[in-house]
Amino acid sequence: MIEDNIELIPVDGHNNLGRDPGSNAIVNTDESAYDAYIKARNQSKRKDRELESLRAEIDELKALVGKLVQQQDK
């Protein structure tokens, strides 16, 4: 996540934040929070893929039912 050789300037009142002196950026050093974010993001992506797959299956079933109804009407 962060290079170990960068010396961050502590941010007052925030133990897990430090300022990068080179870029002046605020850096979050809480690795467990980062890991939790990555896990939640991956779960969300997996759910999105599953939902898309279910939608595709429903569309396929609708098409098959439509064909069966057309065959019955003939």
N, C-alpha and C positions, 0 to 999 in steps of 0.2 A: 504494500500500500504506500508507504513512505520510505524514502531512502534513509537509512540509519545515520548517514554522515551529515545530514542537514540539522543544524542547531536551530530549533524553533524558539521563538520568543513567547513565553506564557501569556495567555489572555486572562486578564483579571476576572475572577468570578466564574471561570469555565475551566475545569481541570482537564477536559479532553480536547481543548482547542489550543492551537499554537499558531503564531504568525511566522510565515516564511520570510526571512529578511531580504531575500533576493527578489521575490516577486510581490511581496507585501500581502500575499494571499493568506486567508485564514484556513488552517488545515485541521480537520477532525482526526484525532489520533485514537479514537475508541474503536478498536478492531472488532470487538464483539457486536457493536451496533452496526458496523459495516457488514459483518458476516450475516447478521439478521436481515439487513436490507437485501443483500444478494439472495438469500434463501427465499424471502418473500417475493422478490422479483421473479425468480425462477418458477416458483409455484404459480404465480399469476400468469406467466407465459404458458406453462403447462395446461392450466385451466382454459386459457384462450384457445390453445390447439385442440383440446378435447371438445370444447364447445363448437368449434368450426367443423370438427369431424362429425359430431352429432347432427349439425345442420345439414351437412352433405348427405348423411344417411337418410334424414327425413325427406330431403328433396328427391332422393332416389326412390324411396318408398312411395311418395306422392305420384311420381311418374309411373311406377308399376301399377298402382291402384287405378290411375287414369287409364292405362292400357287395358286393364281387366274390365273396367266399366265400359269402355268402347267395344270390347269383344262381346260382352253380354248384350249390348244394344243391337248387335248385328243379327 
